[in-house]
């Protein structure tokens, strides 16, 4: 399992993560990206996924580097 973390308060709402990985990312009501998360804090969200391939692509294409994938 891999852990995916999103530092959502630094999101610029570009939508790259949602385009690449809509199963795990979506826009929240405040216009920022939201990780369809199991664990939330005010500033970060995280989930565990079996296949992090689209999340890894989102991490690479995020212009503000707020997506982190850990093995």
PQR file with spaces between the fields and no chain letter, atoms N, CA, C, O and H, PARSE charges and radii, in Angstrom:
ATOM       1  N    UNK     1       0.836   -1.186    0.000 -0.4000 1.5000
ATOM       2  CA   UNK     1       0.000    0.000    0.000 -0.0000 2.0000
ATOM       3  C    UNK     1       0.884    1.253    0.000  0.5500 1.7000
ATOM       4  O    UNK     1       1.924    1.298    0.656 -0.5500 1.4000
ATOM       5  N    UNK     2       0.461    2.230   -0.722 -0.4000 1.5000
ATOM       6  CA   UNK     2       1.149    3.516   -0.750 -0.0000 2.0000
ATOM       7  C    UNK     2       0.285    4.564   -0.070  0.5500 1.7000
ATOM       8  O    UNK     2      -0.943    4.487   -0.102 -0.5500 1.4000
ATOM       9  H    UNK     2      -0.384    2.194   -1.255  0.4000 1.0000
ATOM      10  N    UNK     3       0.930    5.537    0.542 -0.4000 1.5000
ATOM      11  CA   UNK     3       0.212    6.632    1.172 -0.0000 2.0000
ATOM      12  C    UNK     3       0.286    7.840    0.247  0.5500 1.7000
ATOM      13  O    UNK     3       1.353    8.180   -0.263 -0.5500 1.4000
ATOM      14  H    UNK     3       1.928    5.600    0.569  0.4000 1.0000
ATOM      15  N    UNK     4      -0.863    8.483    0.036 -0.4000 1.5000
ATOM      16  CA   UNK     4      -0.941    9.683   -0.786 -0.0000 2.0000
ATOM      17  C    UNK     4      -1.377   10.831    0.122  0.5500 1.7000
ATOM      18  O    UNK     4      -2.374   10.732    0.838 -0.5500 1.4000
ATOM      19  H    UNK     4      -1.730    8.207    0.451  0.4000 1.0000
ATOM      20  N    UNK     5      -0.619   11.911    0.080 -0.4000 1.5000
ATOM      21  CA   UNK     5      -0.901   13.066    0.931 -0.0000 2.0000
ATOM      22  C    UNK     5      -1.079   14.307    0.064  0.5500 1.7000
ATOM      23  O    UNK     5      -0.355   14.503   -0.912 -0.5500 1.4000
ATOM      24  H    UNK     5       0.191   11.991   -0.501  0.4000 1.0000
ATOM      25  N    UNK     6      -2.043   15.137    0.425 -0.4000 1.5000
ATOM      26  CA   UNK     6      -2.317   16.390   -0.283 -0.0000 2.0000
ATOM      27  C    UNK     6      -2.279   17.540    0.710  0.5500 1.7000
ATOM      28  O    UNK     6      -3.019   17.544    1.694 -0.5500 1.4000
ATOM      29  H    UNK     6      -2.632   14.978    1.218  0.4000 1.0000
ATOM      30  N    UNK     7      -1.414   18.518    0.450 -0.4000 1.5000
ATOM      31  CA   UNK     7      -1.365   19.731    1.258 -0.0000 2.0000
ATOM      32  C    UNK     7      -2.325   20.743    0.628  0.5500 1.7000
ATOM      33  O    UNK     7      -1.903   21.660   -0.076 -0.5500 1.4000
ATOM      34  H    UNK     7      -0.813   18.515   -0.350  0.4000 1.0000
ATOM      35  N    UNK     8      -3.606   20.565    0.889 -0.4000 1.5000
ATOM      36  CA   UNK     8      -4.631   21.264    0.109 -0.0000 2.0000
ATOM      37  C    UNK     8      -4.678   22.765    0.308  0.5500 1.7000
ATOM      38  O    UNK     8      -5.146   23.468   -0.587 -0.5500 1.4000
ATOM      39  H    UNK     8      -3.949   19.820    1.461  0.4000 1.0000
ATOM      40  N    UNK     9      -4.221   23.292    1.423 -0.4000 1.5000
ATOM      41  CA   UNK     9      -4.288   24.738    1.643 -0.0000 2.0000
ATOM      42  C    UNK     9      -3.337   25.505    0.729  0.5500 1.7000
ATOM      43  O    UNK     9      -3.437   26.726    0.609 -0.5500 1.4000
ATOM      44  H    UNK     9      -3.840   22.721    2.151  0.4000 1.0000
ATOM      45  N    UNK    10      -2.411   24.789    0.082 -0.4000 1.5000
ATOM      46  CA   UNK    10      -1.484   25.427   -0.846 -0.0000 2.0000
ATOM      47  C    UNK    10      -1.914   25.210   -2.298  0.5500 1.7000
ATOM      48  O    UNK    10      -1.191   25.589   -3.219 -0.5500 1.4000
ATOM      49  H    UNK    10      -2.330   23.797    0.180  0.4000 1.0000
ATOM      50  N    UNK    11      -3.072   24.610   -2.506 -0.4000 1.5000
ATOM      51  CA   UNK    11      -3.581   24.310   -3.846 -0.0000 2.0000
ATOM      52  C    UNK    11      -3.879   25.601   -4.609  0.5500 1.7000
ATOM      53  O    UNK    11      -4.394   26.564   -4.041 -0.5500 1.4000
ATOM      54  H    UNK    11      -3.659   24.302   -1.757  0.4000 1.0000
ATOM      55  N    UNK    12      -3.545   25.609   -5.914 -0.4000 1.5000
ATOM      56  CA   UNK    12      -3.845   26.755   -6.769 -0.0000 2.0000
ATOM      57  C    UNK    12      -4.998   26.442   -7.727  0.5500 1.7000
ATOM      58  O    UNK    12      -5.272   27.230   -8.633 -0.5500 1.4000
ATOM      59  H    UNK    12      -3.126   24.827   -6.375  0.4000 1.0000
ATOM      60  N    UNK    13      -5.665   25.326   -7.545 -0.4000 1.5000
ATOM      61  CA   UNK    13      -6.855   24.933   -8.314 -0.0000 2.0000
ATOM      62  C    UNK    13      -6.598   24.787   -9.802  0.5500 1.7000
ATOM      63  O    UNK    13      -7.455   25.139  -10.612 -0.5500 1.4000
ATOM      64  H    UNK    13      -5.443   24.686   -6.809  0.4000 1.0000
ATOM      65  N    UNK    14      -5.435   24.276  -10.177 -0.4000 1.5000
ATOM      66  CA   UNK    14      -5.138   24.093  -11.602 -0.0000 2.0000
ATOM      67  C    UNK    14      -5.932   22.928  -12.196  0.5500 1.7000
ATOM      68  O    UNK    14      -6.238   22.932  -13.388 -0.5500 1.4000
ATOM      69  H    UNK    14      -4.738   23.990   -9.519  0.4000 1.0000
ATOM      70  N    UNK    15      -6.267   21.930  -11.369 -0.4000 1.5000
ATOM      71  CA   UNK    15      -7.068   20.800  -11.833 -0.0000 2.0000
ATOM      72  C    UNK    15      -6.280   19.653  -12.435  0.5500 1.7000
ATOM      73  O    UNK    15      -6.883   18.670  -12.866 -0.5500 1.4000
ATOM      74  H    UNK    15      -6.018   21.927  -10.400  0.4000 1.0000
ATOM      75  N    UNK    16      -4.955   19.736  -12.485 -0.4000 1.5000
ATOM      76  CA   UNK    16      -4.155   18.648  -13.067 -0.0000 2.0000
ATOM      77  C    UNK    16      -4.430   17.317  -12.375  0.5500 1.7000
ATOM      78  O    UNK    16      -4.604   16.297  -13.042 -0.5500 1.4000
ATOM      79  H    UNK    16      -4.465   20.534  -12.135  0.4000 1.0000
ATOM      80  N    UNK    17      -4.469   17.318  -11.058 -0.4000 1.5000
ATOM      81  CA   UNK    17      -4.656   16.070  -10.319 -0.0000 2.0000
ATOM      82  C    UNK    17      -6.024   15.453  -10.617  0.5500 1.7000
ATOM      83  O    UNK    17      -6.155   14.232  -10.701 -0.5500 1.4000
ATOM      84  H    UNK    17      -4.327   18.146  -10.516  0.4000 1.0000
ATOM      85  N    UNK    18      -7.028   16.292  -10.773 -0.4000 1.5000
ATOM      86  CA   UNK    18      -8.380   15.801  -11.055 -0.0000 2.0000
ATOM      87  C    UNK    18      -8.459   15.231  -12.466  0.5500 1.7000
ATOM      88  O    UNK    18      -9.100   14.204  -12.690 -0.5500 1.4000
ATOM      89  H    UNK    18      -6.922   17.284  -10.705  0.4000 1.0000
ATOM      90  N    UNK    19      -7.808   15.895  -13.413 -0.4000 1.5000
ATOM      91  CA   UNK    19      -7.792   15.398  -14.790 -0.0000 2.0000
ATOM      92  C    UNK    19      -7.098   14.043  -14.884  0.5500 1.7000
ATOM      93  O    UNK    19      -7.556   13.157  -15.605 -0.5500 1.4000
ATOM      94  H    UNK    19      -7.288   16.729  -13.230  0.4000 1.0000
ATOM      95  N    UNK    20      -5.994   13.884  -14.157 -0.4000 1.5000
ATOM      96  CA   UNK    20      -5.181   12.680  -14.240 -0.0000 2.0000
ATOM      97  C    UNK    20      -5.737   11.540  -13.392  0.5500 1.7000
ATOM      98  O    UNK    20      -5.639   10.373  -13.773 -0.5500 1.4000
ATOM      99  H    UNK    20      -5.622   14.604  -13.571  0.4000 1.0000
ATOM     100  N    UNK    21      -6.317   11.876  -12.249 -0.4000 1.5000
ATOM     101  CA   UNK    21      -6.655   10.857  -11.259 -0.0000 2.0000
ATOM     102  C    UNK    21      -8.017   11.153  -10.597  0.5500 1.7000
ATOM     103  O    UNK    21      -8.079   11.374   -9.387 -0.5500 1.4000
ATOM     104  H    UNK    21      -6.396   12.824  -11.940  0.4000 1.0000
ATOM     105  N    UNK    22      -9.100   11.157  -11.382 -0.4000 1.5000
ATOM     106  CA   UNK    22     -10.408   11.521  -10.826 -0.0000 2.0000
ATOM     107  C    UNK    22     -10.968   10.529   -9.808  0.5500 1.7000
ATOM     108  O    UNK    22     -11.903   10.862   -9.081 -0.5500 1.4000
ATOM     109  H    UNK    22      -9.050   10.977  -12.364  0.4000 1.0000
ATOM     110  N    UNK    23     -10.420    9.332   -9.744 -0.4000 1.5000
ATOM     111  CA   UNK    23     -10.880    8.377   -8.729 -0.0000 2.0000
ATOM     112  C    UNK    23     -10.466    8.792   -7.322  0.5500 1.7000
ATOM     113  O    UNK    23     -11.078    8.368   -6.341 -0.5500 1.4000
ATOM     114  H    UNK    23      -9.660    9.062  -10.335  0.4000 1.0000
ATOM     115  N    UNK    24      -9.424    9.621   -7.223 -0.4000 1.5000
ATOM     116  CA   UNK    24      -8.900    9.995   -5.915 -0.0000 2.0000
ATOM     117  C    UNK    24      -8.973   11.492   -5.617  0.5500 1.7000
ATOM     118  O    UNK    24      -8.931   11.886   -4.452 -0.5500 1.4000
ATOM     119  H    UNK    24      -8.927    9.965   -8.019  0.4000 1.0000
ATOM     120  N    UNK    25      -9.080   12.333   -6.647 -0.4000 1.5000
ATOM     121  CA   UNK    25      -9.088   13.778   -6.455 -0.0000 2.0000
ATOM     122  C    UNK    25     -10.364   14.390   -7.011  0.5500 1.7000
ATOM     123  O    UNK    25     -10.918   13.899   -7.994 -0.5500 1.4000
ATOM     124  H    UNK    25      -9.113   12.013   -7.594  0.4000 1.0000
ATOM     125  N    UNK    26     -10.830   15.467   -6.378 -0.4000 1.5000
ATOM     126  CA   UNK    26     -11.982   16.222   -6.846 -0.0000 2.0000
ATOM     127  C    UNK    26     -11.870   17.639   -6.302  0.5500 1.7000
ATOM     128  O    UNK    26     -11.088   17.894   -5.386 -0.5500 1.4000
ATOM     129  H    UNK    26     -10.380   15.866   -5.579  0.4000 1.0000
ATOM     130  N    UNK    27     -12.657   18.571   -6.868 -0.4000 1.5000
ATOM     131  CA   UNK    27     -12.720   19.913   -6.310 -0.0000 2.0000
ATOM     132  C    UNK    27     -13.697   19.914   -5.153  0.5500 1.7000
ATOM     133  O    UNK    27     -14.773   19.322   -5.242 -0.5500 1.4000
ATOM     134  H    UNK    27     -13.292   18.364   -7.612  0.4000 1.0000
ATOM     135  N    UNK    28     -13.330   20.571   -4.077 -0.4000 1.5000
ATOM     136  CA   UNK    28     -14.210   20.738   -2.926 -0.0000 2.0000
ATOM     137  C    UNK    28     -15.028   22.011   -3.127  0.5500 1.7000
ATOM     138  O    UNK    28     -14.806   22.753   -4.084 -0.5500 1.4000
ATOM     139  H    UNK    28     -12.457   21.051   -4.005  0.4000 1.0000
ATOM     140  N    UNK    29     -15.954   22.254   -2.243 -0.4000 1.5000
ATOM     141  CA   UNK    29     -16.819   23.425   -2.333 -0.0000 2.0000
ATOM     142  C    UNK    29     -16.073   24.747   -2.300  0.5500 1.7000
ATOM     143  O    UNK    29     -16.589   25.753   -2.787 -0.5500 1.4000
ATOM     144  H    UNK    29     -16.135   21.652   -1.466  0.4000 1.0000
ATOM     145  N    UNK    30     -14.876   24.770   -1.739 -0.4000 1.5000
ATOM     146  CA   UNK    30     -14.093   26.011   -1.670 -0.0000 2.0000
ATOM     147  C    UNK    30     -13.235   26.230   -2.909  0.5500 1.7000
ATOM     148  O    UNK    30     -12.475   27.197   -2.968 -0.5500 1.4000
ATOM     149  H    UNK    30     -14.456   23.953   -1.343  0.4000 1.0000
ATOM     150  N    UNK    31     -13.344   25.343   -3.904 -0.4000 1.5000
ATOM     151  CA   UNK    31     -12.594   25.496   -5.150 -0.0000 2.0000
ATOM     152  C    UNK    31     -11.208   24.893   -5.138  0.5500 1.7000
ATOM     153  O    UNK    31     -10.517   24.920   -6.157 -0.5500 1.4000
ATOM     154  H    UNK    31     -13.961   24.558   -3.856  0.4000 1.0000
ATOM     155  N    UNK    32     -10.780   24.346   -4.002 -0.4000 1.5000
ATOM     156  CA   UNK    32      -9.467   23.708   -3.912 -0.0000 2.0000
ATOM     157  C    UNK    32      -9.596   22.219   -4.179  0.5500 1.7000
ATOM     158  O    UNK    32     -10.659   21.635   -3.968 -0.5500 1.4000
ATOM     159  H    UNK    32     -11.341   24.325   -3.175  0.4000 1.0000
ATOM     160  N    UNK    33      -8.523   21.609   -4.639 -0.4000 1.5000
ATOM     161  CA   UNK    33      -8.523   20.165   -4.828 -0.0000 2.0000
ATOM     162  C    UNK    33      -8.743   19.484   -3.493  0.5500 1.7000
ATOM     163  O    UNK    33      -8.329   19.972   -2.441 -0.5500 1.4000
ATOM     164  H    UNK    33      -7.659   22.083   -4.809  0.4000 1.0000
ATOM     165  N    UNK    34      -9.403   18.353   -3.566 -0.4000 1.5000
ATOM     166  CA   UNK    34      -9.740   17.591   -2.370 -0.0000 2.0000
ATOM     167  C    UNK    34      -9.394   16.142   -2.649  0.5500 1.7000
ATOM     168  O    UNK    34      -9.756   15.601   -3.694 -0.5500 1.4000
ATOM     169  H    UNK    34      -9.740   17.956   -4.420  0.4000 1.0000
ATOM     170  N    UNK    35      -8.709   15.527   -1.739 -0.4000 1.5000
ATOM     171  CA   UNK    35      -8.394   14.111   -1.831 -0.0000 2.0000
ATOM     172  C    UNK    35      -9.547   13.358   -1.190  0.5500 1.7000
ATOM     173  O    UNK    35      -9.902   13.614   -0.040 -0.5500 1.4000
ATOM     174  H    UNK    35      -8.415   15.967   -0.890  0.4000 1.0000
ATOM     175  N    UNK    36     -10.119   12.448   -1.922 -0.4000 1.5000
ATOM     176  CA   UNK    36     -11.220   11.651   -1.379 -0.0000 2.0000
ATOM     177  C    UNK    36     -10.638   10.837   -0.226  0.5500 1.7000
ATOM     178  O    UNK    36     -10.320    9.656   -0.361 -0.5500 1.4000
ATOM     179  H    UNK    36      -9.830   12.240   -2.857  0.4000 1.0000
ATOM     180  N    UNK    37     -10.512   11.519    0.917 -0.4000 1.5000
ATOM     181  CA   UNK    37      -9.604   11.108    1.980 -0.0000 2.0000
ATOM     182  C    UNK    37     -10.261   10.282    3.071  0.5500 1.7000
ATOM     183  O    UNK    37     -11.461   10.374    3.330 -0.5500 1.4000
ATOM     184  H    UNK    37     -10.771   12.479    1.027  0.4000 1.0000
ATOM     185  N    UNK    38      -9.434    9.482    3.689 -0.4000 1.5000
ATOM     186  CA   UNK    38      -9.827    8.745    4.877 -0.0000 2.0000
ATOM     187  C    UNK    38      -9.368    9.463    6.131  0.5500 1.7000
ATOM     188  O    UNK    38     -10.019    9.379    7.173 -0.5500 1.4000
ATOM     189  H    UNK    38      -8.459    9.407    3.479  0.4000 1.0000
ATOM     190  N    UNK    39      -8.240   10.176    6.036 -0.4000 1.5000
ATOM     191  CA   UNK    39      -7.687   10.893    7.184 -0.0000 2.0000
ATOM     192  C    UNK    39      -7.530   12.357    6.793  0.5500 1.7000
ATOM     193  O    UNK    39      -6.874   12.668    5.798 -0.5500 1.4000
ATOM     194  H    UNK    39      -7.712   10.244    5.190  0.4000 1.0000
ATOM     195  N    UNK    40      -8.120   13.247    7.561 -0.4000 1.5000
ATOM     196  CA   UNK    40      -8.049   14.674    7.270 -0.0000 2.0000
ATOM     197  C    UNK    40      -7.541   15.449    8.466  0.5500 1.7000
ATOM     198  O    UNK    40      -7.816   15.106    9.616 -0.5500 1.4000
ATOM     199  H    UNK    40      -8.652   12.995    8.369  0.4000 1.0000
ATOM     200  N    UNK    41      -6.794   16.499    8.174 -0.4000 1.5000
ATOM     201  CA   UNK    41      -6.528   17.535    9.153 -0.0000 2.0000
ATOM     202  C    UNK    41      -6.934   18.824    8.463  0.5500 1.7000
ATOM     203  O    UNK    41      -7.381   18.791    7.316 -0.5500 1.4000
ATOM     204  H    UNK    41      -6.571   16.778    7.240  0.4000 1.0000
ATOM     205  N    UNK    42      -6.793   19.922    9.113 -0.4000 1.5000
ATOM     206  CA   UNK    42      -7.193   21.180    8.500 -0.0000 2.0000
ATOM     207  C    UNK    42      -6.380   21.495    7.251  0.5500 1.7000
ATOM     208  O    UNK    42      -6.898   22.095    6.310 -0.5500 1.4000
ATOM     209  H    UNK    42      -6.430   19.948   10.044  0.4000 1.0000
ATOM     210  N    UNK    43      -5.112   21.096    7.234 -0.4000 1.5000
ATOM     211  CA   UNK    43      -4.234   21.465    6.132 -0.0000 2.0000
ATOM     212  C    UNK    43      -3.885   20.321    5.194  0.5500 1.7000
ATOM     213  O    UNK    43      -3.552   20.567    4.035 -0.5500 1.4000
ATOM     214  H    UNK    43      -4.691   20.608    7.999  0.4000 1.0000
ATOM     215  N    UNK    44      -3.951   19.075    5.659 -0.4000 1.5000
ATOM     216  CA   UNK    44      -3.579   17.951    4.805 -0.0000 2.0000
ATOM     217  C    UNK    44      -4.655   16.881    4.817  0.5500 1.7000
ATOM     218  O    UNK    44      -5.458   16.776    5.744 -0.5500 1.4000
ATOM     219  H    UNK    44      -4.222   18.875    6.600  0.4000 1.0000
ATOM     220  N    UNK    45      -4.641   16.100    3.765 -0.4000 1.5000
ATOM     221  CA   UNK    45      -5.521   14.942    3.646 -0.0000 2.0000
ATOM     222  C    UNK    45      -4.660   13.778    3.181  0.5500 1.7000
ATOM     223  O    UNK    45      -3.673   13.978    2.472 -0.5500 1.4000
ATOM     224  H    UNK    45      -3.988   16.185    3.012  0.4000 1.0000
ATOM     225  N    UNK    46      -5.023   12.572    3.572 -0.4000 1.5000
ATOM     226  CA   UNK    46      -4.254   11.421    3.103 -0.0000 2.0000
ATOM     227  C    UNK    46      -5.133   10.185    2.974  0.5500 1.7000
ATOM     228  O    UNK    46      -6.131   10.019    3.676 -0.5500 1.4000
ATOM     229  H    UNK    46      -5.825   12.410    4.148  0.4000 1.0000
ATOM     230  N    UNK    47      -4.723    9.331    2.052 -0.4000 1.5000
ATOM     231  CA   UNK    47      -5.363    8.035    1.852 -0.0000 2.0000
ATOM     232  C    UNK    47      -4.277    7.004    1.612  0.5500 1.7000
ATOM     233  O    UNK    47      -3.122    7.343    1.354 -0.5500 1.4000
ATOM     234  H    UNK    47      -3.913    9.467    1.482  0.4000 1.0000
ATOM     235  N    UNK    48      -4.664    5.738    1.701 -0.4000 1.5000
ATOM     236  CA   UNK    48      -3.775    4.643    1.311 -0.0000 2.0000
ATOM     237  C    UNK    48      -4.388    3.983    0.091  0.5500 1.7000
ATOM     238  O    UNK    48      -5.590    3.722    0.051 -0.5500 1.4000
ATOM     239  H    UNK    48      -5.602    5.462    1.911  0.4000 1.0000
ATOM     240  N    UNK    49      -3.557    3.715   -0.903 -0.4000 1.5000
ATOM     241  CA   UNK    49      -4.018    3.114   -2.152 -0.0000 2.0000
ATOM     242  C    UNK    49      -3.131    1.935   -2.517  0.5500 1.7000
ATOM     243  O    UNK    49      -1.940    1.921   -2.205 -0.5500 1.4000
ATOM     244  H    UNK    49      -2.580    3.927   -0.871  0.4000 1.0000
ATOM     245  N    UNK    50      -3.715    0.953   -3.175 -0.4000 1.5000
ATOM     246  CA   UNK    50      -2.932   -0.205   -3.618 -0.0000 2.0000
ATOM     247  C    UNK    50      -2.116    0.120   -4.856  0.5500 1.7000
ATOM     248  O    UNK    50      -0.947   -0.253   -4.949 -0.5500 1.4000
ATOM     249  H    UNK    50      -4.683    0.964   -3.428  0.4000 1.0000
ATOM     250  N    UNK    51      -2.732    0.818   -5.810 -0.4000 1.5000
ATOM     251  CA   UNK    51      -2.034    1.166   -7.051 -0.0000 2.0000
ATOM     252  C    UNK    51      -1.922    2.694   -7.136  0.5500 1.7000
ATOM     253  O    UNK    51      -2.885    3.367   -7.503 -0.5500 1.4000
ATOM     254  H    UNK    51      -3.681    1.121   -5.735  0.4000 1.0000
ATOM     255  N    UNK    52      -0.760    3.236   -6.800 -0.4000 1.5000
ATOM     256  CA   UNK    52      -0.611    4.692   -6.783 -0.0000 2.0000
ATOM     257  C    UNK    52      -0.207    5.306   -8.120  0.5500 1.7000
ATOM     258  O    UNK    52       0.223    6.459   -8.150 -0.5500 1.4000
ATOM     259  H    UNK    52       0.022    2.689   -6.501  0.4000 1.0000
ATOM     260  N    UNK    53      -0.332    4.571   -9.228 -0.4000 1.5000
ATOM     261  CA   UNK    53       0.221    5.058  -10.496 -0.0000 2.0000
ATOM     262  C    UNK    53      -0.358    6.406  -10.927  0.5500 1.7000
ATOM     263  O    UNK    53       0.407    7.291  -11.311 -0.5500 1.4000
ATOM     264  H    UNK    53      -0.682    3.634   -9.203  0.4000 1.0000
ATOM     265  N    UNK    54      -1.679    6.594  -10.877 -0.4000 1.5000
ATOM     266  CA   UNK    54      -2.217    7.890  -11.288 -0.0000 2.0000
ATOM     267  C    UNK    54      -1.877    8.968  -10.264  0.5500 1.7000
ATOM     268  O    UNK    54      -1.704   10.131  -10.626 -0.5500 1.4000
ATOM     269  H    UNK    54      -2.300    5.875  -10.565  0.4000 1.0000
ATOM     270  N    UNK    55      -1.780    8.596   -8.996 -0.4000 1.5000
ATOM     271  CA   UNK    55      -1.393    9.562   -7.959 -0.0000 2.0000
ATOM     272  C    UNK    55       0.051   10.011   -8.148  0.5500 1.7000
ATOM     273  O    UNK    55       0.383   11.171   -7.904 -0.5500 1.4000
ATOM     274  H    UNK    55      -1.921    7.651   -8.701  0.4000 1.0000
ATOM     275  N    UNK    56       0.897    9.102   -8.578 -0.4000 1.5000
ATOM     276  CA   UNK    56       2.295    9.443   -8.852 -0.0000 2.0000
ATOM     277  C    UNK    56       2.370   10.408  -10.026  0.5500 1.7000
ATOM     278  O    UNK    56       3.171   11.343  -10.010 -0.5500 1.4000
ATOM     279  H    UNK    56       0.627    8.159   -8.776  0.4000 1.0000
ATOM     280  N    UNK    57       1.545   10.192  -11.043 -0.4000 1.5000
ATOM     281  CA   UNK    57       1.490   11.122  -12.179 -0.0000 2.0000
ATOM     282  C    UNK    57       1.010   12.495  -11.723  0.5500 1.7000
ATOM     283  O    UNK    57       1.552   13.518  -12.142 -0.5500 1.4000
ATOM     284  H    UNK    57       0.894    9.433  -11.057  0.4000 1.0000
ATOM     285  N    UNK    58      -0.005   12.514  -10.865 -0.4000 1.5000
ATOM     286  CA   UNK    58      -0.505   13.786  -10.335 -0.0000 2.0000
ATOM     287  C    UNK    58       0.578   14.496   -9.533  0.5500 1.7000
ATOM     288  O    UNK    58       0.721   15.715   -9.620 -0.5500 1.4000
ATOM     289  H    UNK    58      -0.444   11.683  -10.525  0.4000 1.0000
ATOM     290  N    UNK    59       1.341   13.734   -8.752 -0.4000 1.5000
ATOM     291  CA   UNK    59       2.440   14.305   -7.972 -0.0000 2.0000
ATOM     292  C    UNK    59       3.459   14.969   -8.895  0.5500 1.7000
ATOM     293  O    UNK    59       3.932   16.070   -8.614 -0.5500 1.4000
ATOM     294  H    UNK    59       1.224   12.744   -8.681  0.4000 1.0000
ATOM     295  N    UNK    60       3.793   14.302   -9.991 -0.4000 1.5000
ATOM     296  CA   UNK    60       4.792   14.825  -10.926 -0.0000 2.0000
ATOM     297  C    UNK    60       4.305   16.078  -11.658  0.5500 1.7000
ATOM     298  O    UNK    60       5.105   16.959  -11.975 -0.5500 1.4000
ATOM     299  H    UNK    60       3.409   13.408  -10.220  0.4000 1.0000
ATOM     300  N    UNK    61       3.001   16.162  -11.928 -0.4000 1.5000
ATOM     301  CA   UNK    61       2.473   17.282  -12.710 -0.0000 2.0000
ATOM     302  C    UNK    61       1.928   18.435  -11.871  0.5500 1.7000
ATOM     303  O    UNK    61       1.534   19.462  -12.425 -0.5500 1.4000
ATOM     304  H    UNK    61       2.351   15.447  -11.671  0.4000 1.0000
ATOM     305  N    UNK    62       1.899   18.287  -10.568 -0.4000 1.5000
ATOM     306  CA   UNK    62       1.406   19.367   -9.708 -0.0000 2.0000
ATOM     307  C    UNK    62       2.391   20.534   -9.748  0.5500 1.7000
ATOM     308  O    UNK    62       3.549   20.372   -9.363 -0.5500 1.4000
ATOM     309  H    UNK    62       2.219   17.453  -10.119  0.4000 1.0000
ATOM     310  N    UNK    63       1.947   21.715  -10.212 -0.4000 1.5000
ATOM     311  CA   UNK    63       2.880   22.832  -10.350 -0.0000 2.0000
ATOM     312  C    UNK    63       3.365   23.417   -9.022  0.5500 1.7000
ATOM     313  O    UNK    63       4.361   24.139   -8.999 -0.5500 1.4000
ATOM     314  H    UNK    63       1.007   21.847  -10.525  0.4000 1.0000
ATOM     315  N    UNK    64       2.680   23.119   -7.920 -0.4000 1.5000
ATOM     316  CA   UNK    64       3.112   23.640   -6.620 -0.0000 2.0000
ATOM     317  C    UNK    64       3.605   22.546   -5.675  0.5500 1.7000
ATOM     318  O    UNK    64       3.849   22.802   -4.496 -0.5500 1.4000
ATOM     319  H    UNK    64       1.870   22.532   -7.939  0.4000 1.0000
ATOM     320  N    UNK    65       3.751   21.332   -6.193 -0.4000 1.5000
ATOM     321  CA   UNK    65       4.346   20.198   -5.460 -0.0000 2.0000
ATOM     322  C    UNK    65       3.700   19.949   -4.096  0.5500 1.7000
ATOM     323  O    UNK    65       4.389   19.845   -3.082 -0.5500 1.4000
ATOM     324  H    UNK    65       3.554   21.125   -7.151  0.4000 1.0000
ATOM     325  N    UNK    66       2.368   19.855   -4.087 -0.4000 1.5000
ATOM     326  CA   UNK    66       1.661   19.631   -2.820 -0.0000 2.0000
ATOM     327  C    UNK    66       1.093   18.221   -2.703  0.5500 1.7000
ATOM     328  O    UNK    66       0.427   17.898   -1.719 -0.5500 1.4000
ATOM     329  H    UNK    66       1.808   19.939   -4.911  0.4000 1.0000
ATOM     330  N    UNK    67       1.354   17.383   -3.701 -0.4000 1.5000
ATOM     331  CA   UNK    67       0.932   15.980   -3.662 -0.0000 2.0000
ATOM     332  C    UNK    67       2.175   15.138   -3.396  0.5500 1.7000
ATOM     333  O    UNK    67       3.206   15.301   -4.048 -0.5500 1.4000
ATOM     334  H    UNK    67       1.895   17.646   -4.500  0.4000 1.0000
ATOM     335  N    UNK    68       2.056   14.237   -2.425 -0.4000 1.5000
ATOM     336  CA   UNK    68       3.197   13.396   -2.056 -0.0000 2.0000
ATOM     337  C    UNK    68       2.740   11.948   -2.002  0.5500 1.7000
ATOM     338  O    UNK    68       1.725   11.632   -1.380 -0.5500 1.4000
ATOM     339  H    UNK    68       1.218   14.105   -1.895  0.4000 1.0000
ATOM     340  N    UNK    69       3.494   11.067   -2.659 -0.4000 1.5000
ATOM     341  CA   UNK    69       3.200    9.638   -2.654 -0.0000 2.0000
ATOM     342  C    UNK    69       4.364    8.931   -1.968  0.5500 1.7000
ATOM     343  O    UNK    69       5.520    9.094   -2.357 -0.5500 1.4000
ATOM     344  H    UNK    69       4.318   11.323   -3.164  0.4000 1.0000
ATOM     345  N    UNK    70       4.044    8.146   -0.946 -0.4000 1.5000
ATOM     346  CA   UNK    70       5.050    7.413   -0.180 -0.0000 2.0000
ATOM     347  C    UNK    70       4.786    5.923   -0.289  0.5500 1.7000
ATOM     348  O    UNK    70       3.653    5.479   -0.101 -0.5500 1.4000
ATOM     349  H    UNK    70       3.104    8.013   -0.631  0.4000 1.0000
ATOM     350  N    UNK    71       5.824    5.141   -0.592 -0.4000 1.5000
ATOM     351  CA   UNK    71       5.684    3.678   -0.650 -0.0000 2.0000
ATOM     352  C    UNK    71       5.715    3.089    0.731  0.5500 1.7000
ATOM     353  O    UNK    71       5.611    1.873    0.887 -0.5500 1.4000
ATOM     354  H    UNK    71       6.744    5.502   -0.745  0.4000 1.0000
